Amino acid sequence: MVRLVDDDELGKQPDPAAVLQSWLGSPATGEILSRSEVYRAVAKSRYRTLEHLRQIPPPRSSPTTNPTSP
């Protein structure tokens, strides 16, 4: 089970980056945590790495949004 914590709590871990990686690799999301909550927490963390950010998919645009429309 994934338990998201803030950076102060992450800093108490021996390897905060490994904790972030475990969040990204965990299938334990759904009713309690959404994937987007995990991605948001990782992206906001000061312990994130470029490798972590590369694992977060880009945001999806709405199919009804057309930026070229007047």
C-alpha positions as CSV (number, residue, x, y, z in Angstrom):
1,M,0.0,0.0,0.0
2,V,1.3,3.4,-1.0
3,R,1.3,6.1,1.7
4,L,2.2,9.5,0.4
5,V,4.2,11.7,2.8
6,D,5.6,15.2,2.6
7,D,9.2,16.1,1.9
8,D,9.9,16.6,5.6
9,E,9.0,12.9,6.2
10,L,10.8,11.8,3.1
11,G,13.9,13.5,4.3
12,K,13.9,11.1,7.3
13,Q,14.2,8.1,5.0
14,P,17.7,6.7,4.1
15,D,16.9,7.0,0.4
16,P,14.1,9.5,-0.4
17,A,14.5,9.0,-4.1
18,A,13.9,5.3,-3.7
19,V,10.7,6.0,-1.8
20,L,9.5,8.1,-4.7
21,Q,10.4,5.4,-7.1
22,S,8.4,2.9,-5.1
23,W,5.4,5.2,-5.4
24,L,5.7,5.3,-9.2
25,G,6.2,1.6,-9.4
26,S,3.4,0.6,-7.1
27,P,0.2,-0.9,-8.5
28,A,-1.5,0.0,-5.2
29,T,-3.7,2.8,-6.4
30,G,-7.3,3.1,-7.0
31,E,-9.9,3.7,-4.3
32,I,-7.5,5.3,-1.9
33,L,-5.0,7.1,-4.2
34,S,-5.4,8.0,-7.9
35,R,-2.4,7.8,-10.2
36,S,-2.6,11.5,-10.7
37,E,-2.2,12.1,-6.9
38,V,1.0,9.9,-7.0
39,Y,2.3,11.8,-10.0
40,R,1.5,15.2,-8.5
41,A,3.3,14.2,-5.2
42,V,6.4,13.0,-7.0
43,A,6.5,16.1,-9.3
44,K,6.3,18.4,-6.3
45,S,8.9,16.7,-4.2
46,R,12.4,18.2,-3.8
47,Y,13.8,14.7,-3.9
48,R,12.5,13.9,-7.4
49,T,15.0,13.2,-10.1
50,L,14.9,13.7,-13.9
51,E,14.3,9.9,-14.1
52,H,11.3,10.2,-11.9
53,L,9.8,13.0,-14.0
54,R,10.3,11.0,-17.2
55,Q,8.1,8.3,-15.8
56,I,5.2,10.7,-15.4
57,P,3.0,10.8,-18.5
58,P,2.2,14.2,-20.0
59,P,-1.3,15.5,-19.2
60,R,-4.0,14.5,-21.5
61,S,-5.8,17.3,-23.3
62,S,-9.6,17.2,-23.5
63,P,-10.9,15.8,-26.8
64,T,-13.5,18.7,-26.9
65,T,-10.8,21.4,-26.6
66,N,-9.6,22.7,-29.9
67,P,-6.9,25.4,-29.4
68,T,-7.1,26.4,-33.0
69,S,-10.8,27.3,-32.9
70,P,-11.6,31.0,-33.0
